[in-house]
Amino acid sequence: MDTTTNEVAPRSAVEVPTLAEALRVWAKIGVLSFGGPAGQIAMMHKELVEERRWIGEQRFLHALNYCMLLPGPEAQQLAVYIGWLMHRTLGGLIAGLFFVLPGALVMLCLSILYVLYRHVPLIDGIFFGIKAAVLAVVIEAGLRISRRALKSAPMVAIAVVAFFAIFFVGVPFPAIILAAGLIGWLGHRYRPDIFDRNGHGAATGPDVGGIIDRLFERGEMEHTRPSRAKALKTLAVWLPLWLGPVALLWLLTGASSVWTQIGSFFSMMAVVTFGGAYAVLAYVAQAAVETYHWLAAGEMVDGLGLAETTPGPLILVLQFVGFLAGFRAPGALPPLLGGSLGALLTIWVTFAPCFLWIFLGAPYVETLRGNKALSAALGAITAAVVGVIMNLAVWFGLHVVFRQVRQVAFLGLSPDLPVLASLDWRAALLSAAAMVAMLRFKAGMLPTLAACGFAGLLLTRFA
């Protein structure tokens, strides 16, 4: 027995990565995390499961499935979750911050360059082409998700109804998500033969054990055990950190100020952003453009193009929206300072809740293992997200390919429809070429964006 004890102790000490080692890995992931959530999750799997064996295959997938149940960027939340498993709260903070900060800094610099040089003909032409490529990127994302989500006729019906509800009727995005989740839950209860097979969470293949898994087996993961005291402490710390600045801005600047609007609107988005960035962008774009008038429709497409070219979560496009809102806010602040503060506020209220969801819920995550009702609800939500993303593609397409869009009364509804005479053949040509490149020839996102930006420059100068 003594020999076994002496062998285990140093082995455990050697295997467990230090906080400094983890910091270097999270910094690497944060700087190289291009390609949207799919690429980011694949990179974390390669670094943490395959190469370093810090976490096992099944536990990685289980953590991912839990993060998919949450609002917000699942890839960033997965990083927080794994960082928390390895090094408690500090590890989760390091993993989550390093996942976001590199992309946020790049996005801030790009936002400043955008407002300063947007109307320079060279830059204007490049953005003209990027907008056309973004339309193809959104369509490709919708098709990719639909192949995974629409596995039965009821799921297709949910996607179609979601599209109709948001495009023609204007049903709020949160209501669509809640309704879809309820349908999935009821479907599991009354028709499990249809709804359970659409769930997310079935891990396949042999498990590849990791360091964290062995620590669990040895009973060395005390911080992962749930308790009411820990949950109350987490709420007491993170709720004020998240909502305190919003309440303070409301007291100092009033309910109608742009700062209060940014804080409250994006705080609400942090609670309902199920389905990833593409899903919530449809709602954010319409609200930011048509309700708050923070930016124009074409600028929203530009922002998505910028976010696609930066590392980190795609939801960083919200930072661009907050920057323009603060940049154009009336008041005594210099525009660039106002824009930077708007971007910082947006980042804060978007990502602070992500830490709350993980630190509060992760200790209870084992109780979700194999929960088919939640899995069926998520499957229905993902089906609704397909419809919402298609709405985003249509909304972008109308504002990219046509110069004019107007509301048209139709059977008591008022959808936005294009003025056909305002068709921009150059934008239509670039969008079609980008879709052929990505869907037919499987061209990558970044090469497609770069090629369309160059083509847009040529078309605006010589056509």
VEXDREN-2710 file (C-alpha; in Angstrom, 1 decimal):
% VEXDREN-2710
k/r/px/py/pz
1/MET/0.0/0.0/0.0
2/ASP/2.8/2.4/0.8
3/THR/4.4/1.8/-2.6
4/THR/1.1/2.6/-4.4
5/THR/0.6/5.8/-2.4
6/ASN/4.1/7.0/-3.1
7/GLU/3.6/6.4/-6.8
8/VAL/0.2/8.1/-7.1
9/ALA/1.1/11.3/-5.4
10/PRO/4.0/12.4/-7.6
11/ARG/2.1/11.2/-10.7
12/SER/-0.9/13.3/-9.9
13/ALA/1.4/16.3/-9.2
14/VAL/3.1/15.8/-12.6
15/GLU/-0.1/15.3/-14.6
16/VAL/-2.2/18.2/-13.4
17/PRO/-1.3/21.2/-15.5
18/THR/-0.3/24.3/-13.6
19/LEU/-2.2/27.6/-13.9
20/ALA/0.6/29.0/-16.0
21/GLU/0.5/26.1/-18.4
22/ALA/-3.3/26.5/-18.7
23/LEU/-2.9/30.2/-19.3
24/ARG/-0.6/29.7/-22.2
25/VAL/-3.0/27.2/-23.8
26/TRP/-6.0/29.4/-23.3
27/ALA/-4.1/32.4/-24.8
28/LYS/-3.2/30.2/-27.8
29/ILE/-6.8/29.2/-28.3
30/GLY/-8.1/32.8/-27.9
31/VAL/-5.7/34.1/-30.6
32/LEU/-6.3/31.3/-33.1
33/SER/-10.0/30.7/-32.5
34/PHE/-11.3/31.5/-36.0
35/GLY/-14.0/29.7/-37.9
36/GLY/-17.0/30.3/-35.6
37/PRO/-18.2/28.0/-32.8
38/ALA/-17.7/24.8/-34.8
39/GLY/-14.0/25.7/-35.5
40/GLN/-13.5/26.9/-32.0
41/ILE/-14.9/23.8/-30.4
42/ALA/-12.9/21.6/-32.7
43/MET/-9.7/23.5/-31.8
44/MET/-10.5/23.0/-28.0
45/HIS/-11.1/19.3/-28.6
46/LYS/-7.8/19.0/-30.4
47/GLU/-5.8/20.9/-27.8
48/LEU/-7.5/19.6/-24.6
49/VAL/-8.7/16.1/-25.5
50/GLU/-6.5/14.7/-28.2
51/GLU/-3.1/16.3/-27.6
52/ARG/-2.9/17.1/-23.9
53/ARG/-5.5/14.7/-22.5
54/TRP/-6.6/17.2/-19.9
55/ILE/-10.3/16.1/-20.2
56/GLY/-11.9/12.9/-21.5
57/GLU/-14.0/12.6/-24.6
58/GLN/-17.3/11.9/-22.9
59/ARG/-16.9/14.6/-20.2
60/PHE/-15.9/17.1/-23.0
61/LEU/-19.1/16.2/-24.9
62/HIS/-21.2/16.3/-21.8
63/ALA/-19.9/19.8/-20.9
64/LEU/-20.6/20.9/-24.5
65/ASN/-24.1/19.7/-24.3
66/TYR/-24.7/21.6/-21.1
67/CYS/-23.3/24.7/-22.7
68/MET/-25.7/24.3/-25.6
69/LEU/-28.6/24.4/-23.2
70/LEU/-27.5/27.9/-22.1
71/PRO/-28.0/31.3/-23.8
72/GLY/-24.8/32.9/-25.1
73/PRO/-21.8/31.7/-27.0
74/GLU/-21.4/28.0/-26.3
75/ALA/-17.7/27.8/-27.3
76/GLN/-16.7/30.5/-24.8
77/GLN/-18.8/28.9/-22.1
78/LEU/-17.2/25.6/-22.8
79/ALA/-13.8/27.2/-22.2
80/VAL/-15.0/28.6/-18.9
81/TYR/-16.4/25.3/-17.9
82/ILE/-13.2/23.4/-18.6
83/GLY/-11.0/26.1/-17.0
84/TRP/-13.2/25.9/-13.9
85/LEU/-12.9/22.2/-13.7
86/MET/-9.1/22.4/-13.8
87/HIS/-8.4/25.4/-11.6
88/ARG/-11.7/26.5/-10.0
89/THR/-13.1/30.0/-10.4
90/LEU/-9.8/31.6/-11.3
91/GLY/-9.2/29.0/-14.0
92/GLY/-12.7/29.7/-15.4
93/LEU/-12.1/33.4/-15.5
94/ILE/-8.7/33.0/-17.2
95/ALA/-10.1/30.6/-19.9
96/GLY/-13.2/32.8/-20.6
97/LEU/-11.4/36.1/-20.7
98/PHE/-8.6/34.9/-22.9
99/PHE/-11.1/33.4/-25.2
100/VAL/-12.8/36.8/-25.7
101/LEU/-10.1/39.5/-25.2
102/PRO/-8.0/39.0/-28.3
103/GLY/-11.0/39.2/-30.6
104/ALA/-12.5/42.1/-28.7
105/LEU/-9.3/44.1/-29.0
106/VAL/-9.2/43.4/-32.8
107/MET/-12.9/44.2/-33.1
108/LEU/-12.4/47.6/-31.3
109/CYS/-9.5/48.5/-33.6
110/LEU/-11.5/47.5/-36.7
111/SER/-14.6/49.5/-35.5
112/ILE/-12.4/52.7/-35.0
113/LEU/-10.9/52.2/-38.5
114/TYR/-14.4/51.7/-39.9
115/VAL/-15.8/55.0/-38.6
116/LEU/-12.7/56.9/-39.6
117/TYR/-12.2/55.6/-43.1
118/ARG/-15.5/54.0/-44.0
119/HIS/-16.2/56.5/-46.9
120/VAL/-12.7/56.2/-48.4
121/PRO/-13.4/54.7/-51.9
122/LEU/-10.9/51.9/-51.4
123/ILE/-12.4/50.8/-48.1
124/ASP/-16.0/51.4/-49.3
125/GLY/-15.4/49.0/-52.3
126/ILE/-13.9/46.3/-50.1
127/PHE/-16.9/46.4/-47.7
128/PHE/-19.2/46.3/-50.7
129/GLY/-17.7/42.9/-51.6
130/ILE/-17.6/41.6/-48.0
131/LYS/-21.3/42.3/-47.6
132/ALA/-22.1/40.1/-50.5
133/ALA/-19.9/37.3/-49.1
134/VAL/-21.6/37.6/-45.6
135/LEU/-24.9/36.7/-47.2
136/ALA/-23.4/33.4/-48.5
137/VAL/-21.8/32.8/-45.0
138/VAL/-25.2/33.1/-43.3
139/ILE/-26.9/30.9/-45.8
140/GLU/-24.2/28.2/-45.5
141/ALA/-24.5/28.4/-41.7
142/GLY/-28.3/27.9/-41.9
143/LEU/-27.9/24.9/-44.2
144/ARG/-25.3/23.3/-42.0
145/ILE/-27.5/23.6/-38.9
146/SER/-30.6/22.4/-40.8
147/ARG/-28.8/19.2/-41.8
148/ARG/-28.2/18.4/-38.1
149/ALA/-31.6/19.7/-36.7
150/LEU/-34.3/18.9/-39.2
151/LYS/-34.4/15.1/-38.9
152/SER/-38.2/14.7/-39.0
153/ALA/-41.3/16.4/-40.4
154/PRO/-42.3/18.1/-37.1
155/MET/-38.8/19.7/-36.9
156/VAL/-39.2/21.0/-40.4
157/ALA/-42.6/22.4/-39.5
158/ILE/-41.1/24.1/-36.4
159/ALA/-38.4/25.8/-38.6
160/VAL/-41.0/26.9/-41.2
161/VAL/-43.4/28.3/-38.5
162/ALA/-40.4/30.1/-36.8
163/PHE/-39.5/31.8/-40.1
164/PHE/-43.1/32.8/-40.8
165/ALA/-43.5/34.1/-37.3
166/ILE/-40.5/36.4/-37.2
167/PHE/-40.5/37.5/-40.9
168/PHE/-44.2/38.1/-41.6
169/VAL/-45.7/38.5/-38.1
170/GLY/-42.8/40.0/-36.2
171/VAL/-43.0/37.7/-33.2
172/PRO/-40.1/38.5/-30.8
173/PHE/-37.2/36.1/-30.9
174/PRO/-37.4/35.2/-27.2
175/ALA/-41.0/34.2/-27.6
176/ILE/-40.1/31.9/-30.6
177/ILE/-37.4/30.2/-28.5
178/LEU/-39.6/29.7/-25.5
179/ALA/-42.4/28.3/-27.6
180/ALA/-40.0/25.9/-29.4
181/GLY/-38.6/24.7/-26.1
182/LEU/-42.1/24.1/-24.8
183/ILE/-43.1/22.2/-28.0
184/GLY/-40.0/20.0/-27.6
185/TRP/-40.7/19.2/-24.0
186/LEU/-44.3/18.3/-24.7
187/GLY/-43.2/16.3/-27.7
188/HIS/-40.9/14.3/-25.6
189/ARG/-43.7/13.6/-23.2
190/TYR/-46.4/12.6/-25.8
191/ARG/-44.4/11.6/-28.9
192/PRO/-40.9/10.5/-27.8
193/ASP/-40.6/8.5/-31.0
194/ILE/-40.3/11.7/-33.0
195/PHE/-38.7/14.2/-30.6
196/ASP/-36.2/12.2/-28.6
197/ARG/-34.2/11.3/-31.7
198/ASN/-33.6/15.0/-32.4
199/GLY/-31.9/15.6/-29.1
200/HIS/-28.3/16.8/-28.6
201/GLY/-26.2/14.8/-26.3
202/ALA/-25.6/11.3/-27.5
203/ALA/-21.9/10.8/-27.3
204/THR/-20.6/8.2/-29.6
205/GLY/-17.3/6.3/-29.9
206/PRO/-14.9/5.1/-27.2
207/ASP/-14.1/7.4/-24.3
208/VAL/-10.6/8.9/-24.2
209/GLY/-9.9/9.4/-20.5
210/GLY/-8.2/12.6/-19.3
211/ILE/-6.5/14.0/-16.3
212/ILE/-9.7/15.6/-15.0
213/ASP/-11.5/12.2/-15.2
214/ARG/-8.8/10.5/-13.1
215/LEU/-9.0/13.3/-10.5
216/PHE/-12.8/12.7/-10.3
217/GLU/-12.1/9.0/-9.8
218/ARG/-9.7/9.8/-7.0
219/GLY/-12.2/12.1/-5.3
220/GLU/-9.9/15.2/-5.7
221/MET/-12.6/17.5/-7.3
222/GLU/-14.2/18.9/-4.2
223/HIS/-15.0/22.2/-5.8
224/THR/-17.3/20.6/-8.3
225/ARG/-19.8/19.3/-5.7
226/PRO/-23.0/21.4/-5.7
227/SER/-24.3/23.1/-2.5
228/ARG/-26.9/25.8/-1.8
229/ALA/-24.3/28.0/-0.1
230/LYS/-22.1/28.0/-3.2
231/ALA/-25.0/28.8/-5.4
232/LEU/-26.1/31.7/-3.3
233/LYS/-22.6/33.0/-3.1
234/THR/-22.3/32.9/-6.9
235/LEU/-25.5/34.7/-7.3
236/ALA/-24.5/37.3/-4.7
237/VAL/-21.3/38.0/-6.6
238/TRP/-22.1/37.7/-10.2
239/LEU/-25.6/39.3/-10.4
240/PRO/-24.4/42.7/-9.1
241/LEU/-21.3/42.4/-11.3
242/TRP/-23.5/41.9/-14.3
243/LEU/-26.4/44.2/-13.7
244/GLY/-24.8/46.7/-11.3
245/PRO/-23.3/48.9/-14.1
246/VAL/-26.7/48.9/-15.9
247/ALA/-28.5/50.1/-12.8
248/LEU/-25.9/52.7/-12.2
249/LEU/-26.1/54.0/-15.7
250/TRP/-29.9/54.2/-15.4
251/LEU/-29.6/56.2/-12.2
252/LEU/-26.9/58.6/-13.7
253/THR/-28.2/59.1/-17.2
254/GLY/-31.9/58.2/-17.2
255/ALA/-33.9/55.4/-18.7
256/SER/-33.9/56.9/-22.2
257/SER/-30.2/57.4/-22.6
258/VAL/-28.3/55.4/-25.1
259/TRP/-26.1/53.9/-22.3
260/THR/-29.1/52.6/-20.4
261/GLN/-30.5/51.3/-23.7
262/ILE/-27.3/49.5/-24.6
263/GLY/-27.0/48.0/-21.1
264/SER/-30.6/46.8/-20.8
265/PHE/-31.0/45.6/-24.4
266/PHE/-27.8/43.5/-24.5
267/SER/-28.5/42.2/-21.0
268/MET/-31.8/40.9/-22.3
269/MET/-30.0/39.4/-25.3
270/ALA/-27.6/37.6/-23.0
271/VAL/-30.6/35.8/-21.4
272/VAL/-32.3/34.7/-24.7
273/THR/-29.5/34.1/-27.1
274/PHE/-30.1/30.4/-27.6
275/GLY/-29.0/28.9/-30.9
276/GLY/-25.8/30.9/-31.4
277/ALA/-24.9/34.3/-32.9
278/TYR/-26.6/33.8/-36.2
279/ALA/-30.0/33.2/-34.5
280/VAL/-29.9/36.3/-32.3
281/LEU/-28.5/38.6/-35.0
282/ALA/-31.8/38.5/-36.8
283/TYR/-33.5/40.1/-33.8
284/VAL/-30.6/42.4/-32.9
285/ALA/-30.3/43.7/-36.4
286/GLN/-33.9/44.6/-36.7
287/ALA/-34.0/46.2/-33.2
288/ALA/-30.7/48.1/-33.6
289/VAL/-31.7/49.4/-37.1
290/GLU/-35.4/49.9/-36.9
291/THR/-36.1/50.5/-33.2
292/TYR/-33.1/52.2/-31.7
293/HIS/-31.6/53.6/-35.0
294/TRP/-28.1/53.0/-33.8
295/LEU/-26.9/52.0/-37.3
296/ALA/-28.1/51.4/-40.8
297/ALA/-28.9/47.9/-42.2
298/GLY/-25.8/48.0/-44.5
299/GLU/-23.6/48.8/-41.5
300/MET/-25.0/45.8/-39.6
301/VAL/-23.9/43.6/-42.5
302/ASP/-20.4/45.3/-42.4
303/GLY/-20.2/44.5/-38.7
304/LEU/-20.9/40.8/-39.3
305/GLY/-18.2/40.8/-42.0
306/LEU/-15.7/42.3/-39.5
307/ALA/-16.7/39.7/-36.8
308/GLU/-16.2/36.9/-39.2
309/THR/-12.6/37.9/-39.8
310/THR/-11.6/38.1/-36.1
311/PRO/-10.8/35.5/-33.6
312/GLY/-13.2/34.8/-30.8
313/PRO/-17.0/34.3/-30.6
314/LEU/-19.0/35.6/-33.6
315/ILE/-21.2/37.4/-31.0
316/LEU/-18.5/40.0/-30.9
317/VAL/-20.5/41.7/-33.7
318/LEU/-22.6/43.1/-30.9
319/GLN/-19.5/45.0/-29.8
320/PHE/-19.6/46.7/-33.2
321/VAL/-23.2/47.7/-32.7
322/GLY/-22.5/49.1/-29.2
323/PHE/-19.5/51.0/-30.6
324/LEU/-21.6/52.7/-33.3
325/ALA/-24.4/53.4/-30.8
326/GLY/-21.9/55.1/-28.4
327/PHE/-20.0/56.8/-31.2
328/ARG/-23.3/58.5/-32.4
329/ALA/-24.7/59.2/-28.9
330/PRO/-25.5/62.9/-28.3
331/GLY/-23.6/64.4/-25.4
332/ALA/-20.3/65.8/-24.3
333/LEU/-18.2/62.8/-24.9
334/PRO/-15.8/62.7/-27.9
335/PRO/-17.2/60.3/-30.5
336/LEU/-14.3/57.8/-30.3
337/LEU/-14.4/57.8/-26.5
338/GLY/-18.2/57.3/-26.6
339/GLY/-17.8/54.5/-29.1
340/SER/-15.2/52.8/-27.0
341/LEU/-17.3/53.0/-23.9
342/GLY/-20.3/51.7/-25.8
343/ALA/-18.3/48.7/-27.0
344/LEU/-16.9/48.0/-23.5
345/LEU/-20.4/48.2/-22.0
346/THR/-21.7/45.8/-24.7
347/ILE/-18.9/43.3/-24.1
348/TRP/-19.5/43.4/-20.3
349/VAL/-23.2/42.8/-20.3
350/THR/-22.9/40.1/-23.1
351/PHE/-20.2/38.0/-21.5
352/ALA/-20.5/38.6/-17.7
353/PRO/-23.7/36.4/-17.6
354/CYS/-21.7/33.5/-19.3
355/PHE/-19.5/33.2/-16.2
356/LEU/-22.6/33.3/-14.0
357/TRP/-24.3/30.5/-16.0
358/ILE/-21.2/28.2/-15.7
359/PHE/-20.2/29.0/-12.1
360/LEU/-23.8/28.6/-10.9
361/GLY/-24.9/25.6/-13.0
362/ALA/-21.8/23.6/-13.6
363/PRO/-21.8/21.9/-10.2
364/TYR/-25.3/20.6/-11.0
365/VAL/-24.4/19.5/-14.5
366/GLU/-24.2/15.8/-13.7
367/THR/-27.9/15.8/-12.9
368/LEU/-28.5/16.7/-16.6
369/ARG/-26.6/13.7/-17.9
370/GLY/-29.0/11.7/-20.1
371/ASN/-32.0/14.0/-19.5
372/LYS/-34.1/13.3/-22.6
373/ALA/-36.7/16.0/-21.9
374/LEU/-34.1/18.8/-22.0
375/SER/-32.5/17.2/-25.0
376/ALA/-35.8/17.1/-26.9
377/ALA/-36.4/20.8/-25.9
378/LEU/-33.0/21.8/-27.2
379/GLY/-33.7/19.9/-30.5
380/ALA/-36.9/21.8/-31.0
381/ILE/-35.1/25.1/-30.2
382/THR/-32.4/24.3/-32.7
383/ALA/-35.1/23.6/-35.4
384/ALA/-36.6/27.0/-34.7
385/VAL/-33.2/28.5/-34.9
386/VAL/-32.9/27.3/-38.5
387/GLY/-36.0/29.3/-39.4
388/VAL/-34.6/32.3/-37.5
389/ILE/-31.3/32.1/-39.4
390/MET/-33.1/31.9/-42.7
391/ASN/-34.9/35.1/-41.7
392/LEU/-31.5/36.6/-41.1
393/ALA/-30.4/35.5/-44.5
394/VAL/-33.5/37.0/-46.2
395/TRP/-33.1/40.2/-44.2
396/PHE/-29.4/40.5/-45.2
397/GLY/-30.2/39.6/-48.8
398/LEU/-32.9/42.2/-49.1
399/HIS/-30.5/45.0/-47.8
400/VAL/-27.5/43.8/-49.8
401/VAL/-28.9/42.9/-53.2
402/PHE/-31.5/45.7/-53.3
403/ARG/-31.0/49.4/-52.8
404/GLN/-34.5/50.0/-51.5
405/VAL/-36.7/47.9/-49.2
406/ARG/-40.2/48.9/-48.0
407/GLN/-43.0/47.5/-45.9
408/VAL/-45.9/46.1/-47.9
409/ALA/-49.4/45.4/-46.5
410/PHE/-50.3/41.8/-47.2
411/LEU/-53.3/39.9/-45.6
412/GLY/-53.0/42.1/-42.5
413/LEU/-49.3/41.7/-42.3
414/SER/-46.5/44.1/-43.1
415/PRO/-43.3/42.3/-44.2
416/ASP/-40.3/44.1/-45.6
417/LEU/-40.2/43.4/-49.4
418/PRO/-37.7/44.7/-52.0
419/VAL/-38.3/47.3/-54.7
420/LEU/-37.4/45.2/-57.7
421/ALA/-36.3/48.2/-59.8
422/SER/-33.6/48.9/-57.1
423/LEU/-31.7/45.6/-57.8
424/ASP/-27.9/46.0/-57.6
425/TRP/-26.6/43.6/-60.2
426/ARG/-23.0/43.8/-58.8
427/ALA/-24.1/42.8/-55.3
428/ALA/-26.3/40.0/-56.7
429/LEU/-23.4/38.7/-58.9
430/LEU/-20.9/38.7/-56.0
431/SER/-23.4/37.0/-53.6
432/ALA/-24.1/34.3/-56.2
433/ALA/-20.4/33.8/-56.8
434/ALA/-19.8/33.5/-53.0
435/MET/-22.6/31.0/-52.6
436/VAL/-21.2/28.9/-55.4
437/ALA/-17.7/29.0/-53.9
438/MET/-18.8/28.0/-50.4
439/LEU/-21.6/25.6/-51.2
440/ARG/-20.4/23.9/-54.4
441/PHE/-16.6/24.1/-54.1
442/LYS/-16.4/24.2/-50.2
443/ALA/-14.3/27.3/-50.2
444/GLY/-13.3/28.5/-46.7
445/MET/-15.0/31.5/-45.1
446/LEU/-11.9/33.7/-44.9
447/PRO/-10.7/33.1/-48.5
448/THR/-14.3/33.8/-49.7
449/LEU/-14.5/37.1/-47.7
450/ALA/-11.0/38.2/-49.1
451/ALA/-11.9/37.3/-52.7
452/CYS/-15.2/39.1/-52.5
453/GLY/-13.6/42.1/-50.9
454/PHE/-11.1/42.4/-53.8
455/ALA/-13.8/41.8/-56.4
456/GLY/-16.0/44.4/-54.7
457/LEU/-13.2/46.9/-55.0
458/LEU/-12.8/46.2/-58.7
459/LEU/-16.5/46.4/-59.4
460/THR/-17.0/49.7/-57.6
461/ARG/-14.1/51.3/-59.4
462/PHE/-14.6/50.0/-62.9
463/ALA/-18.2/48.9/-63.2
END
